[in-house]
Amino acid sequence: MTTKLALPDQRLVASQVDAVGWLTVYVVLLLFVPTRLVFGPLGSAGAPSMLFGLGSLVVWFCLRLGAGHSSWTDSQPIRIALGVFLVSVGITYVLAMSAPMPQPEISPADVALLALASWSGTLLLTHDNVPERSRLETLIWRICVCGAIIALLGIFQVLTRQVWVDRISIPGLTGTPGYGLNARGGFPRPAGTATHPIEYGTLVTMILPIALYVGFNQKSRPLLVRWLPAAALGAVVPLTSSRSAYLGAAVGLIVCLIGWSRARRLRVLAVVTVGVAAMSVVTPNLFKSIIGLFAGASNDPSIASRTDSYSLAGEFLARKPLFGRGLGTFLPIYRIFDNEYLLLLVTVGVIGTAAFLALGVTAFVSMMRLRSRVPDEGSRDLAMALAAAMATGFVCLFTFDAFAFPMTMGLLFLILGLAGALRRIENAGASFPRLVG
């Protein structure tokens, strides 16, 4: 019997281009360049990570053209769900621009469309151009390392009660004046390099499930090294004084617990219990402050502001229920909903909001199905970790207007891309063996 190399399937050609290095640069720009710094002439559209994401979209498109017709017709549910959402937003944009629009809303609508294109470029390039599992593991490790660094920065901000990043200047970039450290209940709220502590808390809790995966599974790295990201991210969560962070951490942990073995569940729950008990003893005031965030939520003005927004959102939705008034056109000076789903209903309507939710549900279900059918324990763990990270991100969107926070959405779309890459790689490994005999 002779053994020969099988001809490569056309659907895999474009995925042989390794974009991990490119995506690493994107992660660095996204997490380490303070969001207040932009290329001045471009205004709010000039964030380095946003421009790099637009470059990712161009790169992905060129690679698709070079891969032939089959690369466009290959059935990938996450990519299809993204396409449906983009089409719905495109229809909304055309309808909005075809009608009379106040001048102050035109530029924000354009910027919102560019931002969505940037995040989509990141998702697509991650989805289709991480060529193999080892490279996916490398990208995940780098994301966790960057997450650990911003977590340590947040801890340092709390300890020193200074922002520090307001002193950063980068040649060619301009920014808004420096901002101070917010406080709640007498405790400083770290923001890392993010715009707001809510965004920062969402970021660290989205990365945390992936960091737990790294700690349990990337055993080629020394024990302390592979657990450092999870330890740093877990340590900063209580310091955020953010309901969003606590909610996100709870959601991510619950999803992970569902997929873990009984022994691992017990170990993790024991660690969490010890950590909570230690915090209640070492910093009882912080512990009481955290409890007060939820026990006194009914009297919190920020909660009242969110609930009071429902009736106003309903009024705008009734005017244009299907496609909304246009992404980015409902300006903060009109009202801050502090709920991205309310804002989406107003700006892209029921159809656009349903399409966005369908994107998240599609990615989540894809990971759960993948977990149920792959035999490799590491792949099962990674699928569950990505599902947990996505669930965290989509749930936290209930707590703030996330589309106005580029770090949050950039990271969420990157995680969606990681989910698509894992599904594609696992399917390719199962369906397209290299050797035939």
QUIPE-V793651 format. One record per residue. RES is the residue in one letter. PHI is phi in degrees with one decimal (* if undefined). BURIAL is b if it has 16 or more other ideal C-beta (glycine too) atoms within 10 Angstrom, else e. D_CENTER is the distance of its C-alpha to the mean C-alpha in Angstrom with 1 decimal. Layout:
BEGIN
res:RES phi:PHI burial:BURIAL d_center:D_CENTER
res:RES phi:PHI burial:BURIAL d_center:D_CENTER
END
This chain:
BEGIN
res:M phi:* burial:e d_center:50.0
res:T phi:-102.6 burial:e d_center:48.1
res:T phi:-113.6 burial:e d_center:44.4
res:K phi:-133.2 burial:e d_center:42.7
res:L phi:-78.0 burial:e d_center:39.2
res:A phi:-69.9 burial:e d_center:37.7
res:L phi:-68.0 burial:e d_center:36.8
res:P phi:-67.0 burial:e d_center:33.0
res:D phi:-68.7 burial:e d_center:31.5
res:Q phi:-61.2 burial:e d_center:30.5
res:R phi:-66.0 burial:b d_center:27.1
res:L phi:-98.8 burial:b d_center:26.3
res:V phi:-60.7 burial:e d_center:27.6
res:A phi:-64.9 burial:b d_center:24.6
res:S phi:-72.7 burial:b d_center:22.5
res:Q phi:-75.6 burial:e d_center:25.0
res:V phi:-78.9 burial:b d_center:23.7
res:D phi:-87.3 burial:e d_center:21.6
res:A phi:-104.2 burial:b d_center:18.6
res:V phi:-62.3 burial:b d_center:17.3
res:G phi:-61.3 burial:e d_center:19.0
res:W phi:-60.1 burial:b d_center:17.7
res:L phi:-67.8 burial:b d_center:14.0
res:T phi:-63.7 burial:b d_center:14.9
res:V phi:-60.8 burial:e d_center:16.2
res:Y phi:-60.4 burial:b d_center:13.1
res:V phi:-61.6 burial:b d_center:11.2
res:V phi:-62.4 burial:b d_center:14.3
res:L phi:-63.7 burial:b d_center:14.4
res:L phi:-66.5 burial:b d_center:10.9
res:L phi:-93.4 burial:b d_center:11.3
res:F phi:-105.3 burial:b d_center:15.1
res:V phi:-86.6 burial:b d_center:16.5
res:P phi:-52.5 burial:b d_center:16.7
res:T phi:-64.8 burial:b d_center:15.3
res:R phi:-76.1 burial:b d_center:18.9
res:L phi:-94.6 burial:b d_center:20.2
res:V phi:-139.6 burial:b d_center:20.6
res:F phi:-73.4 burial:e d_center:23.3
res:G phi:-48.1 burial:e d_center:25.8
res:P phi:-61.4 burial:e d_center:27.4
res:L phi:-94.0 burial:e d_center:24.1
res:G phi:62.1 burial:e d_center:23.2
res:S phi:-67.5 burial:e d_center:19.7
res:A phi:-87.6 burial:b d_center:19.1
res:G phi:-102.5 burial:b d_center:19.9
res:A phi:-64.4 burial:b d_center:16.9
res:P phi:-55.0 burial:b d_center:17.2
res:S phi:-66.3 burial:b d_center:13.6
res:M phi:-67.0 burial:b d_center:14.0
res:L phi:-64.5 burial:b d_center:17.4
res:F phi:-67.3 burial:b d_center:16.3
res:G phi:-65.0 burial:b d_center:13.8
res:L phi:-63.6 burial:b d_center:16.8
res:G phi:-62.3 burial:b d_center:18.8
res:S phi:-61.6 burial:b d_center:16.5
res:L phi:-64.4 burial:b d_center:17.4
res:V phi:-64.6 burial:e d_center:21.0
res:V phi:-60.9 burial:b d_center:21.1
res:W phi:-59.2 burial:b d_center:19.6
res:F phi:-63.3 burial:e d_center:22.2
res:C phi:-64.1 burial:e d_center:25.0
res:L phi:-66.4 burial:b d_center:24.3
res:R phi:-63.9 burial:e d_center:24.4
res:L phi:-61.9 burial:e d_center:27.7
res:G phi:-73.1 burial:e d_center:29.1
res:A phi:-87.5 burial:b d_center:28.3
res:G phi:94.8 burial:e d_center:30.4
res:H phi:-63.6 burial:e d_center:30.4
res:S phi:-64.2 burial:e d_center:29.2
res:S phi:-68.8 burial:b d_center:25.7
res:W phi:-85.5 burial:e d_center:25.1
res:T phi:-93.9 burial:e d_center:26.7
res:D phi:-59.3 burial:b d_center:25.1
res:S phi:-78.3 burial:e d_center:23.6
res:Q phi:-130.7 burial:b d_center:19.9
res:P phi:-60.4 burial:b d_center:18.5
res:I phi:-67.6 burial:b d_center:14.8
res:R phi:-65.5 burial:b d_center:16.2
res:I phi:-65.8 burial:e d_center:18.8
res:A phi:-62.5 burial:b d_center:16.5
res:L phi:-61.8 burial:b d_center:14.6
res:G phi:-59.8 burial:e d_center:18.1
res:V phi:-63.4 burial:b d_center:19.3
res:F phi:-63.7 burial:b d_center:16.6
res:L phi:-64.1 burial:b d_center:17.4
res:V phi:-63.3 burial:e d_center:21.1
res:S phi:-64.4 burial:b d_center:21.0
res:V phi:-67.3 burial:b d_center:19.4
res:G phi:-61.7 burial:e d_center:22.0
res:I phi:-63.7 burial:b d_center:24.7
res:T phi:-59.5 burial:b d_center:23.7
res:Y phi:-62.4 burial:b d_center:23.8
res:V phi:-63.4 burial:e d_center:27.2
res:L phi:-63.6 burial:b d_center:28.6
res:A phi:-65.8 burial:b d_center:27.5
res:M phi:-74.0 burial:e d_center:29.1
res:S phi:-80.4 burial:e d_center:32.1
res:A phi:-106.1 burial:e d_center:33.0
res:P phi:-58.2 burial:e d_center:34.1
res:M phi:-136.0 burial:e d_center:31.2
res:P phi:-57.4 burial:e d_center:31.6
res:Q phi:-54.6 burial:e d_center:31.3
res:P phi:-64.6 burial:e d_center:28.7
res:E phi:-90.4 burial:b d_center:26.2
res:I phi:-67.3 burial:e d_center:26.6
res:S phi:-63.2 burial:e d_center:24.8
res:P phi:-59.3 burial:b d_center:21.7
res:A phi:-65.5 burial:b d_center:21.7
res:D phi:-65.8 burial:e d_center:21.9
res:V phi:-64.2 burial:b d_center:19.1
res:A phi:-61.9 burial:b d_center:16.8
res:L phi:-67.9 burial:b d_center:17.8
res:L phi:-65.3 burial:b d_center:17.3
res:A phi:-62.2 burial:b d_center:13.8
res:L phi:-63.8 burial:b d_center:13.0
res:A phi:-63.4 burial:b d_center:15.0
res:S phi:-64.2 burial:b d_center:13.3
res:W phi:-63.5 burial:b d_center:9.7
res:S phi:-67.8 burial:b d_center:11.9
res:G phi:-61.6 burial:b d_center:13.8
res:T phi:-63.9 burial:b d_center:11.1
res:L phi:-58.3 burial:b d_center:10.3
res:L phi:-66.0 burial:b d_center:14.1
res:L phi:-67.1 burial:b d_center:15.1
res:T phi:-65.7 burial:b d_center:13.0
res:H phi:-57.5 burial:b d_center:14.3
res:D phi:-104.5 burial:b d_center:17.8
res:N phi:-129.6 burial:b d_center:18.6
res:V phi:-103.4 burial:b d_center:17.9
res:P phi:-73.5 burial:b d_center:21.5
res:E phi:-152.3 burial:b d_center:22.0
res:R phi:-62.4 burial:b d_center:20.8
res:S phi:-62.4 burial:e d_center:21.9
res:R phi:-73.3 burial:b d_center:19.8
res:L phi:-63.6 burial:b d_center:16.7
res:E phi:-61.9 burial:b d_center:17.6
res:T phi:-63.2 burial:b d_center:18.1
res:L phi:-64.2 burial:b d_center:14.7
res:I phi:-62.6 burial:b d_center:13.2
res:W phi:-61.1 burial:b d_center:15.8
res:R phi:-65.9 burial:b d_center:15.1
res:I phi:-61.4 burial:b d_center:11.4
res:C phi:-67.6 burial:b d_center:12.9
res:V phi:-63.1 burial:b d_center:15.7
res:C phi:-63.1 burial:b d_center:13.8
res:G phi:-62.5 burial:b d_center:11.9
res:A phi:-63.7 burial:b d_center:15.5
res:I phi:-65.8 burial:b d_center:16.9
res:I phi:-71.6 burial:b d_center:14.8
res:A phi:-67.3 burial:b d_center:15.7
res:L phi:-64.9 burial:b d_center:19.3
res:L phi:-61.6 burial:b d_center:19.2
res:G phi:-62.0 burial:b d_center:18.3
res:I phi:-62.1 burial:e d_center:21.2
res:F phi:-64.3 burial:e d_center:23.5
res:Q phi:-63.2 burial:b d_center:22.8
res:V phi:-67.1 burial:b d_center:23.9
res:L phi:-65.6 burial:e d_center:26.9
res:T phi:-95.7 burial:e d_center:28.1
res:R phi:56.5 burial:e d_center:27.1
res:Q phi:-136.7 burial:e d_center:26.2
res:V phi:-77.2 burial:b d_center:23.1
res:W phi:72.4 burial:e d_center:24.3
res:V phi:-69.4 burial:b d_center:21.7
res:D phi:-69.5 burial:b d_center:23.7
res:R phi:-93.4 burial:e d_center:26.3
res:I phi:-77.1 burial:b d_center:24.4
res:S phi:-132.6 burial:e d_center:25.8
res:I phi:-122.6 burial:e d_center:25.1
res:P phi:-54.6 burial:e d_center:27.8
res:G phi:92.9 burial:e d_center:27.1
res:L phi:-110.6 burial:b d_center:24.4
res:T phi:-118.9 burial:e d_center:25.3
res:G phi:-151.7 burial:b d_center:23.6
res:T phi:-72.3 burial:e d_center:24.3
res:P phi:-57.2 burial:e d_center:26.5
res:G phi:-58.5 burial:e d_center:25.3
res:Y phi:-117.3 burial:e d_center:24.0
res:G phi:-92.9 burial:e d_center:25.0
res:L phi:-89.7 burial:b d_center:23.6
res:N phi:-68.7 burial:b d_center:23.1
res:A phi:-136.6 burial:e d_center:24.9
res:R phi:-147.8 burial:b d_center:25.1
res:G phi:63.7 burial:e d_center:28.0
res:G phi:84.8 burial:e d_center:29.4
res:F phi:-113.4 burial:b d_center:26.5
res:P phi:-66.6 burial:b d_center:24.3
res:R phi:-110.9 burial:b d_center:20.6
res:P phi:-69.2 burial:b d_center:18.7
res:A phi:-126.5 burial:b d_center:16.1
res:G phi:57.8 burial:b d_center:15.9
res:T phi:-101.9 burial:b d_center:15.3
res:A phi:-78.3 burial:b d_center:13.2
res:T phi:-73.1 burial:b d_center:15.0
res:H phi:-148.5 burial:b d_center:15.4
res:P phi:-57.5 burial:b d_center:15.4
res:I phi:-63.5 burial:b d_center:13.3
res:E phi:-62.5 burial:b d_center:10.3
res:Y phi:-61.2 burial:b d_center:11.3
res:G phi:-61.8 burial:b d_center:11.7
res:T phi:-64.7 burial:b d_center:8.4
res:L phi:-59.3 burial:b d_center:6.9
res:V phi:-67.5 burial:b d_center:9.8
res:T phi:-76.5 burial:b d_center:9.8
res:M phi:-69.9 burial:b d_center:6.5
res:I phi:-78.6 burial:b d_center:8.3
res:L phi:-55.8 burial:b d_center:11.6
res:P phi:-60.6 burial:b d_center:12.2
res:I phi:-69.3 burial:b d_center:11.7
res:A phi:-66.0 burial:b d_center:14.0
res:L phi:-64.4 burial:b d_center:16.4
res:Y phi:-57.9 burial:b d_center:16.6
res:V phi:-59.6 burial:b d_center:17.6
res:G phi:-60.9 burial:b d_center:20.1
res:F phi:-81.3 burial:b d_center:21.7
res:N phi:-119.3 burial:b d_center:21.8
res:Q phi:-83.5 burial:b d_center:21.9
res:K phi:-78.0 burial:e d_center:25.5
res:S phi:-72.9 burial:e d_center:26.7
res:R phi:-94.8 burial:e d_center:25.4
res:P phi:-56.7 burial:e d_center:27.5
res:L phi:-54.1 burial:e d_center:26.8
res:L phi:-66.6 burial:e d_center:26.0
res:V phi:-65.9 burial:e d_center:23.9
res:R phi:-72.5 burial:b d_center:21.5
res:W phi:-94.6 burial:b d_center:21.3
res:L phi:-60.9 burial:b d_center:20.8
res:P phi:-58.9 burial:b d_center:17.0
res:A phi:-63.3 burial:b d_center:16.9
res:A phi:-64.3 burial:e d_center:19.8
res:A phi:-65.5 burial:b d_center:18.5
res:L phi:-66.1 burial:b d_center:15.1
res:G phi:-65.3 burial:b d_center:17.3
res:A phi:-70.6 burial:e d_center:19.9
res:V phi:-82.4 burial:b d_center:17.9
res:V phi:-55.7 burial:b d_center:16.5
res:P phi:-63.4 burial:b d_center:20.0
res:L phi:-82.1 burial:b d_center:20.6
res:T phi:-74.6 burial:b d_center:17.9
res:S phi:49.1 burial:b d_center:20.2
res:S phi:-128.2 burial:b d_center:17.3
res:R phi:-59.5 burial:b d_center:17.5
res:S phi:-58.7 burial:b d_center:13.7
res:A phi:-66.0 burial:b d_center:13.3
res:Y phi:-66.7 burial:b d_center:16.2
res:L phi:-63.5 burial:b d_center:15.2
res:G phi:-62.6 burial:b d_center:11.7
res:A phi:-63.2 burial:b d_center:13.8
res:A phi:-65.1 burial:e d_center:16.4
res:V phi:-63.1 burial:b d_center:14.4
res:G phi:-60.9 burial:b d_center:12.8
res:L phi:-67.5 burial:b d_center:16.3
res:I phi:-62.3 burial:e d_center:18.1
res:V phi:-62.9 burial:b d_center:16.3
res:C phi:-63.0 burial:b d_center:17.0
res:L phi:-59.7 burial:e d_center:20.5
res:I phi:-60.7 burial:e d_center:21.3
res:G phi:-90.3 burial:b d_center:20.9
res:W phi:-80.9 burial:b d_center:22.6
res:S phi:-69.6 burial:e d_center:26.3
res:R phi:-60.8 burial:e d_center:28.5
res:A phi:-63.7 burial:e d_center:29.4
res:R phi:-68.2 burial:e d_center:25.8
res:R phi:-56.6 burial:e d_center:25.0
res:L phi:-63.8 burial:e d_center:28.1
res:R phi:-64.4 burial:e d_center:27.4
res:V phi:-66.8 burial:b d_center:23.9
res:L phi:-62.3 burial:e d_center:25.2
res:A phi:-65.1 burial:e d_center:28.1
res:V phi:-63.5 burial:e d_center:26.0
res:V phi:-62.5 burial:e d_center:24.0
res:T phi:-62.8 burial:e d_center:27.4
res:V phi:-63.1 burial:e d_center:29.0
res:G phi:-62.8 burial:e d_center:26.2
res:V phi:-64.1 burial:e d_center:26.5
res:A phi:-63.7 burial:e d_center:30.3
res:A phi:-64.8 burial:e d_center:30.3
res:M phi:-64.5 burial:e d_center:28.2
res:S phi:-65.9 burial:e d_center:30.7
res:V phi:-90.6 burial:e d_center:33.5
res:V phi:-74.7 burial:e d_center:32.4
res:T phi:-128.6 burial:e d_center:30.6
res:P phi:-61.4 burial:e d_center:32.0
res:N phi:-67.2 burial:e d_center:31.3
res:L phi:-65.2 burial:b d_center:27.5
res:F phi:-60.8 burial:b d_center:27.7
res:K phi:-65.8 burial:e d_center:29.7
res:S phi:-63.3 burial:b d_center:27.4
res:I phi:-65.4 burial:b d_center:24.4
res:I phi:-60.4 burial:e d_center:26.7
res:G phi:-64.9 burial:e d_center:27.9
res:L phi:-59.8 burial:b d_center:24.5
res:F phi:-98.7 burial:e d_center:24.7
res:A phi:-65.9 burial:e d_center:28.5
res:G phi:-103.3 burial:e d_center:29.0
res:A phi:-62.4 burial:e d_center:26.2
res:S phi:-65.1 burial:e d_center:28.9
res:N phi:-103.8 burial:e d_center:30.4
res:D phi:-83.3 burial:e d_center:27.2
res:P phi:-59.0 burial:e d_center:27.3
res:S phi:-66.8 burial:e d_center:23.5
res:I phi:-70.0 burial:e d_center:23.6
res:A phi:-60.9 burial:e d_center:26.7
res:S phi:-61.9 burial:e d_center:25.0
res:R phi:-67.2 burial:b d_center:22.3
res:T phi:-69.2 burial:e d_center:24.9
res:D phi:-69.4 burial:e d_center:27.3
res:S phi:-78.7 burial:b d_center:24.8
res:Y phi:-61.2 burial:e d_center:25.3
res:S phi:-66.2 burial:e d_center:28.7
res:L phi:-65.7 burial:e d_center:27.9
res:A phi:-60.6 burial:b d_center:25.0
res:G phi:-62.5 burial:e d_center:27.5
res:E phi:-64.7 burial:e d_center:30.0
res:F phi:-68.0 burial:b d_center:27.8
res:L phi:-64.3 burial:b d_center:26.6
res:A phi:-63.7 burial:e d_center:30.3
res:R phi:-74.8 burial:e d_center:31.1
res:K phi:-137.8 burial:b d_center:28.7
res:P phi:-73.9 burial:e d_center:27.3
res:L phi:-80.7 burial:e d_center:26.3
res:F phi:-116.6 burial:b d_center:24.4
res:G phi:74.3 burial:b d_center:24.2
res:R phi:-97.2 burial:b d_center:25.3
res:G phi:120.7 burial:b d_center:22.7
res:L phi:-59.2 burial:b d_center:19.1
res:G phi:85.9 burial:b d_center:19.1
res:T phi:-88.7 burial:b d_center:22.8
res:F phi:-89.2 burial:b d_center:22.6
res:L phi:-78.6 burial:e d_center:22.8
res:P phi:-58.5 burial:e d_center:22.2
res:I phi:-68.7 burial:e d_center:26.0
res:Y phi:-76.4 burial:e d_center:26.6
res:R phi:-177.2 burial:b d_center:24.4
res:I phi:-104.0 burial:b d_center:21.2
res:F phi:-75.6 burial:b d_center:20.1
res:D phi:55.8 burial:b d_center:17.3
res:N phi:-158.2 burial:b d_center:16.0
res:E phi:-63.2 burial:b d_center:13.8
res:Y phi:-70.5 burial:b d_center:15.5
res:L phi:-62.5 burial:b d_center:18.9
res:L phi:-64.8 burial:b d_center:18.0
res:L phi:-65.4 burial:b d_center:17.0
res:L phi:-58.8 burial:b d_center:20.3
res:V phi:-71.7 burial:b d_center:22.2
res:T phi:-92.0 burial:b d_center:20.7
res:V phi:-121.2 burial:b d_center:20.2
res:G phi:75.4 burial:b d_center:22.3
res:V phi:-63.5 burial:b d_center:22.5
res:I phi:-66.4 burial:b d_center:22.1
res:G phi:-65.3 burial:b d_center:18.9
res:T phi:-65.1 burial:b d_center:17.3
res:A phi:-63.1 burial:b d_center:18.5
res:A phi:-66.8 burial:b d_center:17.2
res:F phi:-66.6 burial:b d_center:13.6
res:L phi:-63.0 burial:b d_center:14.1
res:A phi:-63.1 burial:b d_center:15.8
res:L phi:-61.9 burial:b d_center:13.0
res:G phi:-65.8 burial:b d_center:11.0
res:V phi:-65.1 burial:e d_center:14.4
res:T phi:-60.5 burial:b d_center:15.4
res:A phi:-65.7 burial:b d_center:12.7
res:F phi:-63.9 burial:b d_center:13.3
res:V phi:-64.4 burial:e d_center:17.0
res:S phi:-58.9 burial:b d_center:17.0
res:M phi:-69.4 burial:b d_center:15.8
res:M phi:-66.6 burial:e d_center:18.4
res:R phi:-67.3 burial:e d_center:21.0
res:L phi:-62.1 burial:b d_center:20.4
res:R phi:-60.9 burial:b d_center:20.8
res:S phi:-75.8 burial:e d_center:24.0
res:R phi:-117.5 burial:e d_center:25.7
res:V phi:-87.6 burial:b d_center:25.0
res:P phi:-81.8 burial:e d_center:27.5
res:D phi:-70.6 burial:e d_center:25.8
res:E phi:-64.5 burial:e d_center:24.6
res:G phi:-63.7 burial:e d_center:22.0
res:S phi:-65.0 burial:b d_center:20.4
res:R phi:-63.8 burial:b d_center:20.6
res:D phi:-64.4 burial:b d_center:18.9
res:L phi:-66.7 burial:b d_center:16.0
res:A phi:-59.6 burial:b d_center:15.6
res:M phi:-69.2 burial:b d_center:15.6
res:A phi:-64.4 burial:b d_center:13.1
res:L phi:-67.8 burial:b d_center:10.5
res:A phi:-61.2 burial:b d_center:11.7
res:A phi:-65.2 burial:b d_center:11.4
res:A phi:-63.3 burial:b d_center:7.8
res:M phi:-67.9 burial:b d_center:7.1
res:A phi:-60.3 burial:b d_center:9.9
res:T phi:-58.7 burial:b d_center:8.8
res:G phi:-61.6 burial:b d_center:5.8
res:F phi:-69.7 burial:b d_center:8.5
res:V phi:-70.0 burial:b d_center:11.2
res:C phi:-65.3 burial:b d_center:10.2
res:L phi:-65.4 burial:b d_center:10.3
res:F phi:-70.0 burial:e d_center:14.0
res:T phi:-106.7 burial:b d_center:14.4
res:F phi:-163.9 burial:b d_center:13.8
res:D phi:-79.9 burial:b d_center:13.7
res:A phi:-65.8 burial:b d_center:10.0
res:F phi:-65.2 burial:b d_center:11.0
res:A phi:-89.4 burial:b d_center:13.2
res:F phi:-119.3 burial:b d_center:10.7
res:P phi:-63.4 burial:b d_center:9.5
res:M phi:-66.9 burial:b d_center:7.6
res:T phi:-61.1 burial:b d_center:5.2
res:M phi:-72.4 burial:b d_center:5.1
res:G phi:-60.5 burial:b d_center:5.7
res:L phi:-70.3 burial:b d_center:3.2
res:L phi:-62.2 burial:b d_center:1.8
res:F phi:-68.5 burial:b d_center:5.4
res:L phi:-63.4 burial:b d_center:6.2
res:I phi:-66.4 burial:b d_center:5.8
res:L phi:-59.7 burial:b d_center:7.7
res:G phi:-65.5 burial:b d_center:9.9
res:L phi:-61.5 burial:b d_center:10.6
res:A phi:-62.2 burial:b d_center:11.7
res:G phi:-63.2 burial:b d_center:13.9
res:A phi:-65.1 burial:b d_center:15.3
res:L phi:-62.6 burial:b d_center:16.3
res:R phi:-61.3 burial:b d_center:18.0
res:R phi:-63.5 burial:b d_center:19.7
res:I phi:-64.9 burial:b d_center:20.9
res:E phi:-65.1 burial:b d_center:22.3
res:N phi:-66.1 burial:e d_center:24.0
res:A phi:-64.9 burial:b d_center:25.5
res:G phi:-64.8 burial:e d_center:26.8
res:A phi:-82.5 burial:e d_center:28.4
res:S phi:-104.7 burial:e d_center:29.8
res:F phi:-128.9 burial:e d_center:30.8
res:P phi:-63.2 burial:e d_center:32.9
res:R phi:-72.1 burial:e d_center:34.0
res:L phi:-111.3 burial:e d_center:37.6
res:V phi:-126.9 burial:e d_center:40.1
res:G phi:-137.4 burial:e d_center:43.7
END
